Amino acid sequence: MPTRTALPCRVPSSWTQLLPALAWAALAASGRVDGYGLSAAYAVLVAFPLLVHLDRSVPTWLRALAAVFGSVACASLLLPRGPLAAGLGAAWILVALAHLLHGVIRFLSGSAFDSRRAWVWAEAAGAAGPVVAAIALTTSRYDGTFAGFAEPLATLTVTHFHFTFGLLPVALAALARRGLAAEVPLWGVTFAPPLIGVFFAARSTPAVPSPLEVAAIGLLALSVLAWSLASLPRLAGLPEPARTVARVAAIVLAASVAMGLVFSGTLAAGAPALDFGDMLRWHGIGNAVAMTVLGLVALRYASFDGVPAPAPCANLVAPTRDIEEARALFVDTRVVDAGPDAPGRFEALSDALLRYHFYPPDVMVCAAAFKEEGRRARLGDRVGMVLLVRLFPGFPAVGFPATTEVNVAEADAEHAAFGYVTTTAHYGAGAWRATLSRHDGRLRIELRSRMLPMHPLALLGLPVYRMFQKRAHRAGLEQLGRVV
């Protein structure tokens, strides 16, 4: 269980939450939108803004876009179905796709060394669900269907995918990160909804769930029940009245999800115990209230940085892992002219190299004992680094942490060299070396590296990995050349 620390108390108050909430209140007061439409609007205008505020690393512009485009998309509920209403609803697809891109960055940042934690996958699910919901909103406002399913299932898809694939897993993940909720049941809460969605899409009779779908709903109900029971004592870490409110919400959530199991099971058996109206009133309201309350508690006491600021670690205990050049997938040798050997230039460049002032801060950040002590590197020094990869403009960079060990650190009147070998806490295996030398009145920098990517993400995205590796080499050589 994560170590508990003093709980922060954050109460964000911004127009990006207030505007959509007021828009939903206006829709409810208008009397022109039915219960199913109001539930979908609540998901878009209340649940989603809460979702994007839980993660502090979500760009401000994305929150603003959600507030404005969410209000526009939900205005489609006031119009007759058709191209105009669908066009307004389609605005929400842009928001959902932008949120998905941020989710990809968050997953890559969190999975580098944390892929065994349930919250990494819960947060990934929370990024994907709203995309399906946005498509359902658009098609339901066009002709009242989604993927062949008629109303009210089309509009209910908007609600379900914002909550069970969006706010719920991310809110529970935030609480688990802080040690305020159980982590193990979160696996079931995360992976049961996608199973339900698959079996829902494969229904032979659109209005009747299959036995497999009922089984998946049962898995979700059991997972939520297990989460609620296991989390009740952990929620004691909250101050009052948040503690009591969160515990009541956990109980209501378990009961509400169990109601969904009763509905689907009896419907599949041909003797429904509840109708859609009952489900909207009790199951829908119970889910919405419980998930919103848990989301608000998580926002106040457990908001998190899904894409954390780079934090290189030089003290990580990890053995070195070098390879022979013949085994390397990528072998690079780059030689650049660093300008005339004017008085003082060689000494300045030599000092910068042995202090590892090589990569610009927007490409890589690093930490080392020799940097803290204000000295040159020595053999055996560890260097913690984070390679920054900006996949999409306007979004945070993905940070790939690594630890290396200095195996070359030398300088004399004619040349200087700095190099390191990778450790097992690196996304690859190999070595890197830069050498500064004098040649006929000019200065020359030679960079040599050999690398065999080892991390699964590096292997899966090999062309992208290689592109950023070469870009980093170029940027480093340019940076060193700008020292004097």
C-alpha positions as CSV (number, residue, x, y, z in Angstrom):
1,M,0.0,0.0,0.0
2,P,1.4,3.5,-0.8
3,T,2.7,5.4,2.1
4,R,0.2,7.9,3.5
5,T,1.3,11.4,3.7
6,A,-0.4,14.6,4.9
7,L,-3.4,15.1,2.8
8,P,-3.5,18.2,0.7
9,C,-6.8,20.0,0.6
10,R,-7.4,21.5,-2.9
11,V,-10.7,23.1,-3.8
12,P,-10.3,24.2,-7.4
13,S,-12.8,26.9,-8.4
14,S,-12.7,28.0,-12.0
15,W,-15.0,28.9,-14.8
16,T,-14.1,25.6,-16.6
17,Q,-16.1,23.8,-13.9
18,L,-18.7,26.5,-13.2
19,L,-19.8,27.2,-16.7
20,P,-20.7,23.6,-17.7
21,A,-22.5,23.0,-14.4
22,L,-24.6,26.1,-15.0
23,A,-25.3,24.9,-18.5
24,W,-26.6,21.6,-17.1
25,A,-28.8,23.4,-14.6
26,A,-30.2,25.5,-17.4
27,L,-31.0,22.4,-19.4
28,A,-32.7,20.8,-16.4
29,A,-34.7,24.0,-15.7
30,S,-35.8,24.3,-19.3
31,G,-38.1,21.2,-19.1
32,R,-37.3,20.5,-22.7
33,V,-34.9,17.6,-22.2
34,D,-36.0,14.1,-20.9
35,G,-34.4,12.1,-18.2
36,Y,-32.1,10.2,-20.5
37,G,-30.9,13.4,-22.2
38,L,-30.3,15.0,-18.8
39,S,-28.2,12.1,-17.7
40,A,-26.1,12.3,-20.8
41,A,-25.7,16.1,-20.3
42,Y,-24.7,15.6,-16.7
43,A,-22.0,13.2,-17.8
44,V,-20.7,15.8,-20.3
45,L,-21.1,18.9,-18.2
46,V,-20.4,17.7,-14.7
47,A,-18.6,14.3,-14.7
48,F,-16.2,15.1,-17.5
49,P,-15.0,18.5,-16.1
50,L,-14.5,16.8,-12.8
51,L,-12.5,14.1,-14.6
52,V,-10.1,16.5,-16.3
53,H,-9.5,18.4,-13.0
54,L,-8.5,15.3,-11.1
55,D,-5.2,15.1,-13.1
56,R,-3.3,18.4,-12.6
57,S,-1.2,17.8,-15.7
58,V,-4.2,18.1,-18.1
59,P,-3.5,21.3,-20.1
60,T,-5.5,24.3,-19.2
61,W,-6.6,24.8,-22.8
62,L,-8.2,21.3,-22.8
63,R,-10.2,22.1,-19.7
64,A,-11.4,25.3,-21.3
65,L,-12.2,23.5,-24.6
66,A,-14.3,21.0,-22.6
67,A,-16.2,23.7,-20.9
68,V,-17.1,25.5,-24.1
69,F,-17.6,22.6,-26.5
70,G,-19.5,20.6,-23.8
71,S,-22.1,23.4,-23.6
72,V,-22.3,23.5,-27.4
73,A,-22.6,19.7,-27.7
74,C,-25.4,19.5,-25.1
75,A,-27.3,22.3,-26.8
76,S,-28.0,19.6,-29.4
77,L,-30.4,18.1,-26.9
78,L,-32.7,21.1,-27.4
79,L,-32.9,20.6,-31.2
80,P,-34.8,18.0,-33.3
81,R,-32.6,15.1,-34.4
82,G,-30.8,15.7,-37.7
83,P,-27.7,17.1,-39.2
84,L,-27.7,20.3,-37.2
85,A,-28.1,18.6,-33.9
86,A,-25.4,16.0,-34.8
87,G,-23.1,18.8,-35.9
88,L,-23.3,20.4,-32.5
89,G,-22.8,17.1,-30.8
90,A,-19.8,16.3,-32.9
91,A,-18.0,19.2,-31.2
92,W,-17.6,16.8,-28.2
93,I,-15.6,14.4,-30.4
94,L,-12.8,16.9,-30.7
95,V,-12.6,17.2,-26.9
96,A,-12.7,13.5,-26.4
97,L,-9.9,12.9,-28.9
98,A,-7.8,15.6,-27.3
99,H,-8.4,14.0,-23.9
100,L,-7.4,10.6,-25.4
101,L,-4.1,12.1,-26.6
102,H,-3.4,13.3,-23.1
103,G,-4.3,9.9,-21.8
104,V,-1.8,8.3,-24.1
105,I,1.0,10.6,-22.8
106,R,-0.1,9.9,-19.2
107,F,0.0,6.1,-19.9
108,L,3.4,6.3,-21.4
109,S,4.7,8.4,-18.6
110,G,3.2,6.2,-15.9
111,S,3.9,2.8,-17.4
112,A,7.6,3.2,-17.9
113,F,8.3,1.6,-14.5
114,D,4.8,1.4,-13.0
115,S,2.9,-0.9,-15.3
116,R,2.0,-3.3,-12.5
117,R,0.0,-0.7,-10.7
118,A,-3.7,-0.9,-11.3
119,W,-4.2,2.8,-11.4
120,V,-2.0,3.1,-14.6
121,W,-4.6,1.0,-16.4
122,A,-7.6,2.6,-14.7
123,E,-6.4,6.0,-15.9
124,A,-5.9,4.6,-19.4
125,A,-9.5,3.3,-19.4
126,G,-10.7,6.8,-18.2
127,A,-9.1,8.3,-21.3
128,A,-10.6,6.0,-23.8
129,G,-14.3,5.9,-22.6
130,P,-15.3,9.4,-23.5
131,V,-14.3,8.9,-27.1
132,V,-17.0,6.2,-27.5
133,A,-19.4,8.4,-25.5
134,A,-18.8,11.3,-27.9
135,I,-19.5,9.2,-31.0
136,A,-22.7,7.9,-29.4
137,L,-23.8,11.5,-28.6
138,T,-23.3,12.5,-32.2
139,T,-25.1,9.6,-33.8
140,S,-27.9,9.6,-31.3
141,R,-28.5,13.3,-32.1
142,Y,-28.6,12.5,-35.8
143,D,-31.0,9.6,-36.0
144,G,-31.6,8.3,-32.4
145,T,-29.2,5.3,-32.8
146,F,-25.7,4.2,-31.9
147,A,-24.1,1.2,-33.6
148,G,-27.5,-0.2,-34.5
149,F,-29.0,0.4,-31.0
150,A,-32.1,2.6,-30.7
151,E,-33.0,4.9,-27.9
152,P,-32.8,4.9,-24.9
153,L,-29.7,2.7,-25.3
154,A,-28.0,5.2,-27.6
155,T,-28.2,8.1,-25.2
156,L,-27.5,5.9,-22.2
157,T,-24.2,4.9,-23.9
158,V,-23.1,8.5,-23.5
159,T,-23.8,8.4,-19.8
160,H,-22.2,5.0,-19.1
161,F,-19.0,5.6,-21.0
162,H,-18.4,8.9,-19.3
163,F,-18.9,7.4,-15.9
164,T,-17.8,3.7,-15.8
165,F,-15.1,4.3,-18.5
166,G,-14.2,7.8,-17.4
167,L,-14.8,9.4,-14.0
168,L,-15.1,6.2,-11.9
169,P,-11.8,4.5,-12.7
170,V,-9.8,7.7,-12.6
171,A,-11.4,8.9,-9.3
172,L,-10.7,5.5,-7.7
173,A,-7.2,5.5,-9.1
174,A,-6.5,8.9,-7.6
175,L,-7.7,7.6,-4.2
176,A,-5.6,4.5,-4.5
177,R,-2.5,6.5,-5.4
178,R,-2.9,8.3,-2.1
179,G,-3.5,5.1,-0.2
180,L,-7.1,6.1,0.6
181,A,-8.7,3.2,-1.3
182,A,-8.0,-0.4,-2.2
183,E,-6.0,-1.1,-5.3
184,V,-6.5,-4.8,-6.0
185,P,-10.3,-4.6,-6.8
186,L,-9.5,-1.7,-9.1
187,W,-8.3,-4.2,-11.7
188,G,-11.9,-5.6,-11.9
189,V,-13.4,-2.1,-11.9
190,T,-11.1,-1.2,-14.8
191,F,-11.4,-4.3,-17.1
192,A,-15.0,-5.4,-16.5
193,P,-16.6,-2.4,-18.3
194,P,-14.7,-3.0,-21.6
195,L,-15.9,-6.6,-21.4
196,I,-19.5,-5.4,-20.9
197,G,-19.1,-3.1,-23.9
198,V,-17.8,-5.9,-26.1
199,F,-20.7,-8.2,-25.2
200,F,-23.2,-5.3,-25.4
201,A,-22.0,-4.6,-29.0
202,A,-22.4,-8.3,-29.9
203,R,-26.0,-8.7,-28.7
204,S,-28.1,-10.8,-31.0
205,T,-31.2,-9.1,-29.7
206,P,-30.5,-5.4,-29.1
207,A,-32.8,-5.0,-26.1
208,V,-31.7,-8.2,-24.3
209,P,-28.3,-8.9,-22.8
210,S,-26.5,-12.2,-23.4
211,P,-25.4,-14.5,-20.6
212,L,-21.8,-13.4,-21.2
213,E,-22.8,-9.8,-20.8
214,V,-24.6,-10.6,-17.6
215,A,-21.5,-12.4,-16.3
216,A,-19.3,-9.3,-17.1
217,I,-21.8,-7.1,-15.3
218,G,-21.6,-9.5,-12.4
219,L,-17.8,-9.2,-12.4
220,L,-18.2,-5.4,-12.2
221,A,-20.7,-5.6,-9.4
222,L,-18.4,-8.0,-7.4
223,S,-15.4,-5.8,-8.1
224,V,-17.2,-2.6,-6.9
225,L,-18.5,-4.4,-3.8
226,A,-14.9,-5.7,-3.1
227,W,-13.6,-2.2,-3.6
228,S,-16.2,-0.7,-1.3
229,L,-15.6,-3.2,1.5
230,A,-11.8,-3.0,1.3
231,S,-11.8,0.8,1.0
232,L,-14.1,1.6,4.0
233,P,-11.2,1.3,6.5
234,R,-8.8,3.1,4.3
235,L,-11.1,6.1,3.9
236,A,-10.5,6.7,7.6
237,G,-7.5,8.6,6.4
238,L,-9.8,11.4,5.3
239,P,-10.9,14.1,7.7
240,E,-14.5,14.5,8.7
241,P,-17.0,15.1,7.1
242,A,-15.3,13.8,3.9
243,R,-14.7,10.4,5.6
244,T,-18.3,9.7,6.3
245,V,-19.5,11.2,2.9
246,A,-17.0,9.0,1.0
247,R,-18.0,5.9,2.9
248,V,-21.7,6.5,2.2
249,A,-20.9,7.1,-1.4
250,A,-18.9,3.8,-1.6
251,I,-21.9,1.9,-0.1
252,V,-24.4,3.6,-2.5
253,L,-22.1,2.8,-5.4
254,A,-22.0,-0.9,-4.6
255,A,-25.8,-1.0,-4.2
256,S,-26.4,0.9,-7.4
257,V,-24.1,-1.3,-9.5
258,A,-25.7,-4.4,-8.0
259,M,-29.1,-3.0,-9.2
260,G,-27.6,-3.1,-12.7
261,L,-26.8,-6.8,-12.3
262,V,-30.4,-7.5,-11.1
263,F,-31.8,-5.6,-14.1
264,S,-29.7,-7.3,-16.7
265,G,-30.0,-10.7,-15.2
266,T,-33.7,-10.7,-14.9
267,L,-34.0,-9.1,-18.4
268,A,-31.9,-11.8,-19.9
269,A,-34.1,-14.4,-18.1
270,G,-37.2,-12.9,-19.7
271,A,-38.7,-11.6,-16.5
272,P,-37.4,-8.1,-15.9
273,A,-37.6,-7.0,-12.3
274,L,-37.1,-3.3,-13.3
275,D,-37.8,-1.2,-16.3
276,F,-35.7,1.5,-17.9
277,G,-37.6,4.2,-15.9
278,D,-36.7,2.5,-12.6
279,M,-33.1,2.1,-13.7
280,L,-32.9,5.8,-14.6
281,R,-34.4,6.9,-11.3
282,W,-32.5,4.5,-8.9
283,H,-29.5,3.0,-10.7
284,G,-28.8,6.1,-12.7
285,I,-29.2,8.6,-9.9
286,G,-27.4,6.4,-7.5
287,N,-24.4,6.0,-9.8
288,A,-24.3,9.6,-10.7
289,V,-24.4,10.8,-7.1
290,A,-21.9,8.2,-5.7
291,M,-19.4,8.7,-8.5
292,T,-19.6,12.5,-8.4
293,V,-19.1,12.5,-4.6
294,L,-16.1,10.1,-4.9
295,G,-14.8,12.3,-7.7
296,L,-15.1,15.4,-5.6
297,V,-13.4,13.7,-2.6
298,A,-10.6,12.6,-4.9
299,L,-10.3,16.1,-6.4
300,R,-10.0,17.7,-2.9
301,Y,-7.7,15.2,-1.3
302,A,-6.1,13.1,-4.0
303,S,-5.6,15.0,-7.2
304,F,-2.5,13.9,-9.0
305,D,0.1,14.7,-11.7
306,G,-0.6,12.1,-14.3
307,V,2.4,13.4,-16.3
308,P,4.8,14.4,-13.5
309,A,7.6,16.9,-13.8
310,P,10.9,15.2,-14.8
311,A,12.6,13.8,-11.7
312,P,15.9,12.1,-12.6
313,C,17.2,9.7,-10.0
314,A,21.0,9.2,-9.9
315,N,21.0,7.1,-6.8
316,L,19.0,4.1,-8.1
317,V,20.6,0.8,-7.4
318,A,20.9,-1.0,-10.7
319,P,23.8,-3.0,-12.2
320,T,25.4,-1.8,-15.4
321,R,24.3,-3.3,-18.7
322,D,26.7,-2.8,-21.6
323,I,26.8,-4.7,-24.9
324,E,29.4,-5.3,-27.6
325,E,29.0,-3.1,-30.7
326,A,28.2,-6.1,-32.8
327,R,25.0,-6.8,-30.8
328,A,23.8,-3.2,-30.9
329,L,20.8,-2.3,-33.0
330,F,21.9,1.3,-33.4
331,V,25.5,2.3,-33.8
332,D,26.2,6.0,-34.3
333,T,29.4,8.0,-35.0
334,R,29.0,11.7,-35.5
335,V,31.9,14.2,-36.0
336,V,31.2,17.9,-36.0
337,D,33.5,20.9,-36.3
338,A,33.3,23.0,-33.1
339,G,35.0,26.1,-34.5
340,P,38.4,27.6,-34.2
341,D,40.7,26.7,-31.4
342,A,40.7,30.2,-30.0
343,P,42.3,31.0,-26.7
344,G,40.2,29.5,-23.9
345,R,37.7,27.7,-26.1
346,F,39.1,24.3,-25.6
347,E,39.3,24.7,-21.9
348,A,35.7,25.9,-21.7
349,L,34.3,23.1,-23.9
350,S,36.3,20.5,-22.0
351,D,35.0,21.8,-18.7
352,A,31.4,21.8,-20.0
353,L,31.8,18.2,-21.3
354,L,33.1,16.8,-18.1
355,R,30.3,18.5,-16.2
356,Y,27.9,16.9,-18.7
357,H,26.4,20.2,-19.9
358,F,25.5,18.5,-23.1
359,Y,21.7,18.2,-23.8
360,P,19.4,21.2,-23.7
361,P,16.8,21.1,-20.9
362,D,13.9,20.7,-23.4
363,V,15.5,17.4,-24.6
364,M,16.9,15.9,-21.4
365,V,17.2,16.8,-17.8
366,C,19.7,15.0,-15.5
367,A,21.0,14.8,-12.0
368,A,24.3,13.6,-10.6
369,A,26.4,14.0,-7.5
370,F,29.1,15.9,-9.4
371,K,26.5,18.4,-10.5
372,E,25.3,19.0,-7.0
373,E,28.9,19.3,-5.7
374,G,29.9,21.6,-8.5
375,R,32.8,19.4,-9.8
376,R,33.7,17.4,-12.9
377,A,32.5,13.9,-13.3
378,R,34.7,11.0,-12.1
379,L,34.6,7.3,-13.0
380,G,31.8,5.5,-11.2
381,D,29.6,8.5,-10.8
382,R,25.9,7.8,-11.5
383,V,23.9,10.0,-13.8
384,G,20.1,10.0,-13.6
385,M,18.4,11.4,-16.7
386,V,14.9,11.8,-18.1
387,L,14.6,11.9,-21.9
388,L,11.8,14.3,-22.9
389,V,9.7,13.3,-25.9
390,R,7.0,15.7,-27.0
391,L,4.7,13.6,-29.1
392,F,1.9,16.2,-29.6
393,P,2.1,20.0,-29.7
394,G,0.3,21.6,-26.8
395,F,0.6,18.6,-24.5
396,P,3.2,17.7,-21.9
397,A,6.3,15.8,-23.0
398,V,6.6,12.1,-22.1
399,G,9.5,11.5,-19.8
400,F,11.6,8.3,-20.1
401,P,13.7,8.0,-16.9
402,A,17.1,6.2,-17.0
403,T,20.2,5.8,-14.9
404,T,23.7,5.5,-16.3
405,E,27.2,5.1,-14.8
406,V,30.2,7.2,-15.9
407,N,32.9,5.0,-17.4
408,V,35.0,7.7,-19.2
409,A,36.0,11.0,-17.6
410,E,39.4,12.3,-18.8
411,A,41.0,15.5,-20.0
412,D,44.5,16.7,-21.0
413,A,45.9,19.5,-23.1
414,E,44.9,17.9,-26.4
415,H,41.6,16.1,-25.8
416,A,38.7,15.6,-23.3
417,A,36.2,12.7,-23.1
418,F,33.1,11.9,-21.2
419,G,31.1,8.7,-21.5
420,Y,28.8,6.4,-19.7
421,V,27.4,2.9,-19.8
422,T,23.7,2.1,-19.3
423,T,22.2,0.2,-16.3
424,T,19.2,-2.1,-16.0
425,A,17.3,1.1,-15.1
426,H,17.5,2.3,-18.7
427,Y,15.3,1.8,-21.7
428,G,18.2,0.3,-23.6
429,A,21.6,-1.4,-23.2
430,G,24.8,0.1,-24.5
431,A,27.2,3.0,-24.0
432,W,27.7,6.6,-25.1
433,R,30.8,8.7,-25.4
434,A,31.7,12.2,-26.5
435,T,35.3,13.3,-27.2
436,L,36.6,16.8,-27.7
437,S,40.0,17.2,-29.6
438,R,42.3,19.7,-31.3
439,H,43.0,19.3,-35.0
440,D,45.0,21.8,-37.0
441,G,43.8,24.9,-35.3
442,R,40.2,23.7,-35.1
443,L,38.2,21.9,-32.4
444,R,36.3,18.7,-33.2
445,I,33.7,16.8,-31.2
446,E,33.1,13.1,-31.9
447,L,30.1,11.3,-30.5
448,R,29.9,7.6,-30.5
449,S,27.1,5.4,-29.2
450,R,25.8,1.9,-29.3
451,M,22.3,1.0,-28.2
452,L,20.1,-2.0,-28.1
453,P,16.5,-0.9,-27.0
454,M,15.2,-3.1,-24.2
455,H,12.1,-1.5,-22.8
456,P,8.8,-2.8,-24.4
457,L,7.7,0.8,-25.2
458,A,11.0,1.5,-27.0
459,L,10.6,-1.8,-29.0
460,L,7.0,-1.2,-29.9
461,G,7.7,2.4,-31.1
462,L,11.1,1.6,-32.6
463,P,11.0,4.1,-35.5
464,V,9.8,6.8,-33.1
465,Y,12.5,5.9,-30.6
466,R,15.2,6.1,-33.2
467,M,13.9,9.4,-34.5
468,F,14.1,11.0,-31.1
469,Q,17.4,9.4,-30.3
470,K,19.0,11.0,-33.4
471,R,17.3,14.3,-32.7
472,A,18.7,14.2,-29.2
473,H,22.2,13.6,-30.5
474,R,22.0,16.5,-32.9
475,A,20.6,18.8,-30.2
476,G,23.4,17.8,-27.7
477,L,26.1,18.5,-30.2
478,E,24.6,21.9,-31.0
479,Q,24.2,22.7,-27.3
480,L,27.8,21.9,-26.5
481,G,29.0,24.0,-29.4
482,R,27.1,27.0,-28.0
483,V,29.0,26.9,-24.7
484,V,31.5,29.6,-26.0
